Amino acid sequence: MCHGVRSPEATVCGIASGTCNLPQYHRLDGRGRYVRYYDFVDKQPALGKLVIVEGTERTLADCALELIVERALPPEMRDLNLERFRANEIEDFTRIAEAVTAMPFLAESRMVVITDTQLLRAQPRRDLWVVAQSVPDGNTLVLADLLSPRAKQPQPFGTMAGRDALRIDTTANESARTRYIQELLERLRAAAEPRVLDELARSNADLAAIRNDLEKLALGKKKITYKDLARESLSMEDPKAYRFAGALVEGRTAAALQIAADLFAHDQRSAGVPVVSAVATELGFVWEAARPGGALPSRAKWRERVLRPLAARIGERRARAAFERALRAFEAIVTGKVDEPRLVVEMLAAELSALG
C-alpha cells in the first residue's frame, strides 16, 4: 500500500503520491498500444517515448497525466526532469525540441508534457508532430490531445502515431463513469442510493460537474439520496428524460407526454436525443430481463421490481422489437432524417403505449 501526502490532483483522481514504491510496468497482452483510461490505471503498460492522452473527458485526462508523472518520476526528480507546456502558449517549437532531447539530470528518464494540443491550428500541429518523432530513448513526450479517436479534423495525434505511441483513451463510457463515481464516493467516505449512481452514470454531464455535486452533497450527509441529488445537482441535465422513459415503459403515457412537453418547451431542437436515448436504455433493460437467464446490471437493480414483471408480460420478442423501434427513432433524430424530433417522440410514445 502506498503512503504519503496526497496532491490536489491525487485527491481528485485517487492517486497516491509521496513515498510510494510503484509497480513495474508491463505491456498489455494482445491489446497493442491503445488502452482505455481504466486499463491504463489497472494494467500499467510501459510508457515508451511517446504517450498520447486522447478522448473527450477532461477529468480522466487530467488524472491520466498525473498518473503518468507519478509512475515515471519520483517527486524529488521532477524539478529538473519534468517540463510542462500549454500548447496554445508555445511560440517556438524549437524550445520544445530542446526540452524533448535534453539529457535526464541525475535520473533515469526525462519527461515533457504538452496539454491542450487539440487547440493548435494545422501548421503548429505539423510542427509539433515533427518534434514528436525525435524523442530519444530514455525520454518521454506526453501529448494531451483531447479529441475523439474517431475524429477526422484535425486528425488526432493518436491516429497518426498508431502503435508507435501509448494511446490512453479517456472517453468516459457508462462503465467508466460508474467506476469513477463509485471511487469518488469511497474517497468522500459517502454512500449513495443505487438510483443516484444510475442517474449520474447515464447522464451527459462531465465528470467535473459530477464531482463538484457529490463533494457538495457529501458535506451535509453521508448517504446521498435521489431527492438530494435532484434538489442540489448541477450535473443532472437529463433526469427528466429518464423520468419520461420510466413513465412510458410503465404505461403512464399521459404523464410521459407531459414530461416530454416540458422538455421540448425548454429546448425544442435538442430535447429529442436524450429523451429517445433514455427510452432505448430502459427498453434494453426490459429486453435483457425478458431473455432466459437475463439479469439487469447492478446499477439498474433498483428498477427490477417494475421492469421484471413487464418483461415477463410482454416476452422477449416484443421487448426486442420495442428496443429496436426506439433505436430507429434515435437514429432518425441523430442523423437528421426527421425535421420534427417532438413528432418522433410522440409517435414512439403512441406505439409503446400498447406494450402494457
Order of alpha helices (4+ residues) and beta strands (2+ residues): alpha-beta-alpha-beta-alpha-alpha-beta-alpha-beta-alpha-beta-alpha-beta-alpha-beta-alpha-alpha-beta-alpha-alpha-alpha-alpha-alpha-alpha
